[in-house]
Amino acid sequence: MAGENDLGSLLRICIVLLCVGAAALIWVIVSGERLDEESGKALATAIVLAFLSLAGAAGTNLIERQPGVAAVGYLTLAVVAAAFAITSYLIWHDSYIESTTTAHWAWYSLIGAFALGNTSALLAGHDDADADSVKLVRLGTVAALWALVVTVIAEIRASGHDVDPRQLGVTAVVYGLGVLVLPLLRRVAD
């Protein structure tokens, strides 16, 4: 009971901080007559925050629904926080364009947050009563997702065009297919 109260208090603090941050971003965006560099940075930060909030929500949902794999949810939240910190630094730092290393880490962290958020969402839907076909498709979808992550990161790290775009495309299609088929298959299997 004490652990739930601590988590609830922490989540309430996060909600307040997010609301304050959102209010500040909105003020920066609307305070000028046109979109200048400052409001452009605020807009970019808001977009990153919106994207990462989905991954964070999936991680939190996993923690609540599947305590056996809650570590993945906590890892998701940690990567989301790191991605927001790195990306915000990149957006707001004066010489952000010149910082290729920081840009790469921002991309890696955003990709990791996307992958962990999707993994959390897929794992949160696990039910021991699921048909074996549903479990297999879920596992295959998670595997395809992480193969896609490895391929995309390899493409970012490659100095030239070393990654076959067909591999990237096929992996993305297999992952997308799994995401679309999984809920349909669960419905058919019930």
Buried (B, 14 or more C-beta within 10 A) or exposed (E): EEEEEEEEEEEEEBEEEEEEBBEEBEEBBEEEEEEEEEBBBBBBBBEBBEBBBBBBBBBBBBBEBBEEBBEBBBBBBBBBBBBBEBBBBBBEEEEBEEBEEBBBBBBBBBBBBBBBBBBBBBBBBBEEEBBEEBBEBBEBBBBBBBBBBEBBBEBEEEEEEEBEEEBBEBBBEBBBBBBEBBEEBBEEBE
